Amino acid sequence: MAELNIKKLVADRLGENYILHEQYINPTLVKVFRTIKFDRIYAKAKGQYLWDKEGNRYLDMLSGFGVFSIGRNHPAVAQVIRDVLDLDLPNMVQMDCAFLAGLLAEKLVSICPPHLNAVFFCNSGTEAVEAALKFSRAATGRSKFAYLDHGWHGLTLGSLALMGNDEFREGFGDMLPGERIEYGNLDHLERVLAKKDIACLAVECIQGKGVRIAPAEYLPAAQELCRKYGTLLFCDEVQTGYGRTGKMFAFEHWNLEPDIISTSKALSGGYVPVGAMITRRAIYQKLFNRMDRCWVHSSSFGRNNLGMAVGLATLHILEQEKLVERSAVQGQKLMDAVNALKAKHEVLLEARGKGCMIGIEFREPQSLSLKLAWKAVHAAHDGLFAQMVVMPLLDKHHILTQVSGNHGDIIRILPPFVITEEDIAYFVNALDQVLTESQNPLGPMWGLGKNLVKAALANKSVAAHPGQRQ
Ligand SMILES: Cc1ncc(COP(=O)(O)O)c(C=O)c1O
């Protein structure tokens, strides 16, 4: 019997990607990628780089939405996966307590503050959020949730109830009961929590959408209000966790003591999907409170060997290579270098963030001719300038970035922590060149903007401004 030769399959058919997706998966996404010229065929990846079929190298400043913190195809994670396969371990027996899951839980608890001492494993970020919702309902006996404007916690229906961006809710009907809190408004939060019917308040300490950082006092004060009214504080660390913001978890920047955290993305090492919700033992036991309820929340693939092994390997690499510290240092260098361009480019408002989670925001220029061009493209969509930056960054400079936030001109930079000084200089130089081109209202960049507007009008959509997914 012939075995499947996956190497030959890749060699023979790589390049059919967009045709296959058009036919069998999501043709709308294909249309978007073609419109913004993102329809590349990537053939290889290593560390912070991707290579296309023709051998061109690209700098990956997106990390698969924050998954590849340790870099792509890290050899030490690959080796651990090979070793686990070689061991022929029993996997997902289910009617036992899986060994590697125990080891990873022990490790996770060791990197958390002492009160976060009980782990629930699942397979993705949104599942970790779903778990947080169920555990907080079980622990409080309350059924409502509170969440912040612009918040983003995943796209399954439970997580969607916490969505602070309307465009993602549209068309999906009624949600679980929730209250959206005006971002940064403590009075509003207190009014909502004072009704004492909110199970948890969900926050991203740094919001992925738009890379928003709350005023210094906001999160500690929100935590105080949660305590006062019996609401659990749930910090969603799916994107920020495991060093992305220059600390192991983002809540550490504000010395918070969350009751529940959700994690995923980087824990996978970029290889095997895995999610972990971590909470207080007392909260955990409220859900698994009787022997007949020992399985009221679980998943067939949660605790699987490969997921657990890549988690252990990733945490080991973060420590060995001192990558959390590196995220803080390299991210700051990148932000400083981008901010140094402000003097030269009035359109550049700021680079902000923490560690390797950075938003670069643009603003309307003052000079009359540019103002007119800006207004023309923004009449079609209020984030189009950012798209006009992202496109030449990829096309001309081979740098992968993404527009962040559906409203406002912001690009999000989530590089692997292994990014070097040369990469930073290359990125900043490319951004400088693109912004220099944007100073000519008759130049190709604004022509590109007009074409995007045309494409959007032809499609009766905002296809000109895609790529906002968290
Ligand atoms: C803060 C946050 N929560 C939850 C999620 C959902 O994770 P996943 O895409 O693995 O379901 C994301 C994904 O981007 C996220 O950034």
The ligand as an SDF file (V2000), in Angstrom:
LIG
                    3D

 16 16  0  0  0  0  0  0  0  0999 V2000
   -7.2790   38.6850   23.3140 C   0  0  0  0  0  0  0  0  0  0  0  0
   -7.7460   37.5240   22.4970 C   0  0  0  0  0  0  0  0  0  0  0  0
   -8.6300   36.6640   23.0120 N   0  0  0  0  0  0  0  0  0  0  0  0
   -9.0670   35.6110   22.3300 C   0  0  0  0  0  0  0  0  0  0  0  0
   -8.6490   35.3620   21.0460 C   0  0  0  0  0  0  0  0  0  0  0  0
   -9.1630   34.1660   20.2910 C   0  0  0  0  0  0  0  0  0  0  0  0
   -8.1540   33.2470   20.0770 O   0  0  0  0  0  0  0  0  0  0  0  0
   -8.3230   32.1430   18.9320 P   0  0  0  0  0  0  0  0  0  0  0  0
   -8.1560   32.8400   17.6370 O   0  0  0  0  0  0  0  0  0  0  0  0
   -7.2300   31.1360   19.2090 O   0  0  0  0  0  0  0  0  0  0  0  0
   -9.6740   31.5330   19.1020 O   0  0  0  0  0  0  0  0  0  0  0  0
   -7.7330   36.2280   20.4560 C   0  0  0  0  0  0  0  0  0  0  0  0
   -7.2920   35.9880   19.0810 C   0  0  0  0  0  0  0  0  0  0  0  0
   -6.7820   36.8040   18.3970 O   0  0  0  0  0  0  0  0  0  0  0  0
   -7.2610   37.3340   21.2050 C   0  0  0  0  0  0  0  0  0  0  0  0
   -6.3820   38.2010   20.6840 O   0  0  0  0  0  0  0  0  0  0  0  0
  1  2  1  0
  2  3  1  0
  2 15  2  0
  3  4  2  0
  4  5  1  0
  5  6  1  0
  5 12  2  0
  6  7  1  0
  7  8  1  0
  8  9  2  0
  8 10  1  0
  8 11  1  0
 12 13  1  0
 12 15  1  0
 13 14  2  0
 15 16  1  0
M  END
$$$$
